[in-house]
Amino acid sequence: MERFSADDSIETSLRSIYLLGSNTATYKFALTRSLLDLKGTYSTFVSLEDLTPIFAHHLLEHVKSGKKQNTSRNGSKLISALYDHSQENLTLEQMLQVVRAEGFKYVLDAFHNLPQQPKSIPFFEKALNDKKQGIILTDELYNIFESDNYDNFQEEVEGRWNLVESAWGEQTDIRVEYDNDTQELFYLKPISNNAYMSNYKRKPLTPLRRPLNGYQKGKCFYCNQHIDIAPNKEATCQVDHFLPQSLMYKSSYDLQLDEIWNLVLACKDCNGFSEKGGRLPSKEFLTKLARRNEYLIESNLPMKETIIEQCGRSATARRDFLNKRYLACVDISNTKVPWSPKLIYDVDF
Ligand SMILES: [Zn+2]
């Protein structure tokens, strides 16, 4: 299987840290966000005392949402302290003391570990300065600070974090669904144990653009041009149905094109009415879609389960699924010549 690590760029390394693998707590996400916040810091050495409030701030935002931040049954001292502080049962100072003592025990050492691959290039190193414990920021992290994707990284970490904490909070696998109007992901939570009486409550997950962008390396799915997640930017991306949504209504059976496996991010140039619009993309992009979906599976909870349920258990089954859907769309579509972008930038993903 092709892996993210086939491309060893610095940005890909950072993305692998927060996008891949199974975590047992959300500390890696909090640390990634904290490292990104260090942009503009004067010194390359940052003491754990200085890192603590930044790290605590990010965790606190999520603890407040009430979603699960680790997989252990009894929780942890750290999460309990954050929770107690959010309930005003622990002062800021007391909470920070616990975070300083508990928060960095494992995450600093584990941060660069990747599943079934060598460690990521280091974005920091543990260090002592005047007997103070802390970290030294590496050139690679400074490179990240200067990246066009700097803002995207923050959003991608949040998107991944939102998905993981929601999945942990449920007893059974959650099935990720897409709302076309809000362009957000959600899931249906059963509120009755009795299947016959089943009733569901809709629970929001995250805007779709956040979790998808990293798996496209921040590039338009079709032309590889740089795209941004945040709205109202020059390069803000659009959500595109790879197999056009309009074909769903022309087909005699339900093609289910509103699912994650069929959704990609595209630049405004490619997604415009005079360009792809409602047309079928050239078949070479189907291979790319299959690859992108395999990346989503590598990301684990909860998109892995969703894609497998929708497209099949094995990579071969999933390729067949895509091929069948594509051929069905060729049959019902009026486009004789499938669409391709006029210009493709050379850095592929
Ligand atoms: Zn494009």
Residues whose N, C-alpha, C, O or C-beta is under 5 A from the ligand:
A	BS01	ZN	C220 Y222 C223 N224 Q225 C267 C270
